[in-house]
Amino acid sequence: MVEFKESIRKADGVLIVTPEYNTGIPGVLKNALDWASRLPKDSVLIHKPFAITGATPGNGGTAQSQAQVRQTLLAMDAYTMPGPKVLIGRVHEKLNETTGEFDDDRTLIYLDRFLETFERLDPDLR
Ligand SMILES: Cc1cc2nc3c(=O)[nH]c(=O)nc-3n(C[C@H](O)[C@H](O)[C@H](O)COP(=O)(O)O)c2cc1C
């Protein structure tokens, strides 16, 4: 936990890539954020820029999981990039079977835009 918090403290920003469990945030991710937020006065999450994306085999593309991560980070006074939102549904149809990498052009365009926006976030927020 000490190393985990230190890696967040040193980072310019944190990218969360999450699955969705039963229309919500996976318990291990919630647990990790809860531990990282302690003690609240010295929390490494305060004003830390976050971006959230995720992929599911279902159609929803982690919409509800991402919304819950956003809610959790808001409670922790972190800053979450408002958009663009990238929700990757039916992910198993968008991956190259040999390399395991995305070979879906639209997904790659959305991911590029997402990462470029996160890189360009106001430096005062970092
Ligand atoms: C308990 C549990 C619930 C899940 N619920 C959903 C779901 O509601 N919709 C969905 O598309 N995928 C669901 N999945 C699949 C995950 O989104 C994910 O694709 C898969 O678990 C791989 O990620 P992981 O290895 O990090 O668990 C669920 C998986 C688990 C283990």
Ligand as a Chemical Component Dictionary entry (heavy atoms), coordinates in Angstrom:
data_LIG
# 
_chem_comp.id                   LIG 
_chem_comp.type                 NON-POLYMER 
_chem_comp.pdbx_formal_charge   0 
_chem_comp.three_letter_code    LIG 
# 
loop_
_chem_comp_atom.comp_id 
_chem_comp_atom.atom_id 
_chem_comp_atom.alt_atom_id 
_chem_comp_atom.type_symbol 
_chem_comp_atom.charge 
_chem_comp_atom.model_Cartn_x 
_chem_comp_atom.model_Cartn_y 
_chem_comp_atom.model_Cartn_z 
_chem_comp_atom.pdbx_ordinal 
LIG C1  C1  C 0 -18.621 -11.018 -11.054 1  
LIG C2  C2  C 0 -18.564 -10.564 -12.506 2  
LIG C3  C3  C 0 -19.607 -9.868  -13.037 3  
LIG C4  C4  C 0 -19.585 -9.438  -14.365 4  
LIG N1  N1  N 0 -20.633 -8.710  -14.854 5  
LIG C5  C5  C 0 -20.577 -8.279  -16.135 6  
LIG C6  C6  C 0 -21.653 -7.494  -16.657 7  
LIG O1  O1  O 0 -22.632 -7.169  -15.976 8  
LIG N2  N2  N 0 -21.593 -7.079  -17.952 9  
LIG C7  C7  C 0 -20.493 -7.393  -18.765 10 
LIG O2  O2  O 0 -20.471 -7.003  -19.936 11 
LIG N3  N3  N 0 -19.456 -8.119  -18.274 12 
LIG C8  C8  C 0 -19.475 -8.577  -16.999 13 
LIG N4  N4  N 0 -18.433 -9.318  -16.513 14 
LIG C9  C9  C 0 -17.253 -9.516  -17.378 15 
LIG C10 C10 C 0 -16.248 -8.390  -17.115 16 
LIG O3  O3  O 0 -16.735 -7.150  -17.630 17 
LIG C11 C11 C 0 -14.865 -8.599  -17.758 18 
LIG O4  O4  O 0 -14.945 -8.560  -19.140 19 
LIG C12 C12 C 0 -14.200 -9.876  -17.384 20 
LIG O5  O5  O 0 -14.480 -10.224 -16.060 21 
LIG C13 C13 C 0 -12.672 -9.754  -17.585 22 
LIG O6  O6  O 0 -12.101 -8.818  -16.707 23 
LIG P1  P1  P 0 -11.350 -9.284  -15.330 24 
LIG O7  O7  O 0 -10.361 -10.337 -15.729 25 
LIG O8  O8  O 0 -10.681 -8.040  -14.831 26 
LIG O9  O9  O 0 -12.406 -9.778  -14.404 27 
LIG C14 C14 C 0 -18.466 -9.744  -15.199 28 
LIG C15 C15 C 0 -17.394 -10.467 -14.626 29 
LIG C16 C16 C 0 -17.439 -10.872 -13.320 30 
LIG C17 C17 C 0 -16.247 -11.645 -12.739 31 
# 
loop_
_chem_comp_bond.comp_id 
_chem_comp_bond.atom_id_1 
_chem_comp_bond.atom_id_2 
_chem_comp_bond.value_order 
_chem_comp_bond.pdbx_ordinal 
LIG C1  C2  SING 1  
LIG C2  C3  SING 2  
LIG C2  C16 DOUB 3  
LIG C3  C4  DOUB 4  
LIG C4  N1  SING 5  
LIG C4  C14 SING 6  
LIG N1  C5  DOUB 7  
LIG C5  C6  SING 8  
LIG C5  C8  SING 9  
LIG C6  O1  DOUB 10 
LIG C6  N2  SING 11 
LIG N2  C7  SING 12 
LIG C7  O2  DOUB 13 
LIG C7  N3  SING 14 
LIG N3  C8  DOUB 15 
LIG C8  N4  SING 16 
LIG N4  C9  SING 17 
LIG N4  C14 SING 18 
LIG C9  C10 SING 19 
LIG C10 O3  SING 20 
LIG C10 C11 SING 21 
LIG C11 O4  SING 22 
LIG C11 C12 SING 23 
LIG C12 O5  SING 24 
LIG C12 C13 SING 25 
LIG C13 O6  SING 26 
LIG O6  P1  SING 27 
LIG P1  O7  DOUB 28 
LIG P1  O8  SING 29 
LIG P1  O9  SING 30 
LIG C14 C15 DOUB 31 
LIG C15 C16 SING 32 
LIG C16 C17 SING 33 
# 
